[in-house]
Amino acid sequence: MSRSFSRLFQARFNAVLIVLTVGSVSGTAQAELLMSEYVEGSGFSKVIELFNSDTNGFDLDANSCELRGYQNGSMTVDYTVDLNGVVPAGSTWVIANPAADAAVLAIADQTG
C-alpha cells in the first residue's frame, strides 16, 4: 500500500510559506515527520528543524521529501530543497541556509 501526502507548515515568516512534501510512504511505514521549528536569525542564518516522532528512522531520500518555498503569497514555488539522509527515530534533522554563519552551519545536518 502506498500513500502520498503533504504537510503544510501553517505559519508565514517574512511573507514566505514553507511546505514539506513527502512523495510516498510505502508498506507499513508509520513515521511521523513534522516541522518542529523555524528559526530566523540575522542575515542568512535561517534554520528549519524536522522531528521524527516514530520509533524507526525516516529515510528522506526514499520518501522523496523536499521543502518548497512560496514567496509573498505566490501560488508558484520559488525554490525547492531536496532533502536527503535519514532522520533518526525520536530525533531531529536541521536544514540551514548554505550562506548561514559558521555557528549555524555547525549544527546543520543539511544545507539548502
C-alpha positions in Angstrom: 0.0 0.0 0.0 1.4 3.4 -0.9 0.1 6.8 0.1 1.1 10.3 -0.9 0.7 13.4 1.2 1.9 16.9 2.0 2.2 18.6 5.3 1.9 22.3 5.4 3.9 24.4 7.8 1.0 26.6 8.9 2.8 29.8 9.6 4.2 32.5 7.3 7.6 34.1 8.1 8.5 37.3 6.2 5.9 36.5 3.6 7.3 33.1 2.9 5.2 29.9 3.2 7.3 26.7 3.5 5.8 23.3 2.6 7.3 19.9 3.5 6.3 17.4 0.9 6.7 13.6 1.3 6.4 11.8 -2.0 5.1 8.5 -0.7 5.3 6.2 2.3 5.1 2.5 1.3 4.1 -0.6 3.2 3.5 -0.3 6.9 5.7 2.8 7.4 4.2 4.9 10.2 6.8 7.6 10.6 5.6 10.9 11.9 7.7 13.6 10.3 6.9 17.2 11.0 8.4 20.6 11.0 9.1 21.3 14.7 10.9 24.6 14.5 11.8 27.5 12.2 14.5 29.9 13.4 15.3 33.2 11.6 18.5 34.7 12.8 20.3 37.7 11.3 21.3 37.7 7.6 21.1 34.2 6.1 21.1 32.4 9.4 17.8 30.6 8.9 17.1 27.0 10.1 14.2 24.6 9.7 14.1 21.6 12.1 12.2 18.4 11.3 11.3 15.9 14.0 10.7 12.2 13.6 8.4 11.0 16.4 8.5 7.4 15.2 10.5 4.5 16.7 12.1 3.9 13.3 14.4 6.1 11.2 12.8 8.1 8.4 14.6 8.0 5.0 14.2 11.4 3.4 15.6 10.1 0.0 13.5 7.0 -0.2 10.3 9.1 0.5 11.1 11.8 -2.0 11.0 14.6 0.7 11.5 18.2 -0.2 10.9 21.7 1.1 9.2 24.2 -1.1 9.2 27.9 -0.6 6.5 30.2 -1.8 7.3 34.0 -1.7 4.8 36.8 -1.0 1.6 34.9 -1.4 2.6 33.4 -4.7 1.0 30.2 -5.9 4.2 29.3 -7.7 7.1 27.5 -6.0 10.0 30.0 -5.7 12.6 27.4 -4.6 12.8 23.7 -3.7 15.3 21.9 -1.4 15.6 18.1 -2.0 16.1 16.5 1.4 18.5 13.7 1.9 19.6 11.4 4.7 17.9 9.5 7.5 16.1 11.3 10.4 16.9 9.0 13.4 14.0 7.7 15.5 12.9 10.3 18.1 15.3 12.8 16.8 15.6 15.9 14.7 17.1 16.9 11.3 18.3 20.5 10.8 18.3 22.2 7.4 20.2 25.5 7.2 20.7 28.2 4.6 24.1 27.4 2.9 25.1 31.1 3.5 24.4 31.0 7.2 27.2 31.8 9.6 29.6 29.1 10.8 27.9 28.5 14.2 24.6 27.7 12.4 26.3 25.5 9.8 28.0 23.6 12.5 24.6 22.3 13.8 23.1 21.6 10.4 22.5 18.1 9.1 22.0 19.5 5.6 22.0 22.9 3.8 19.7 24.1 1.1 
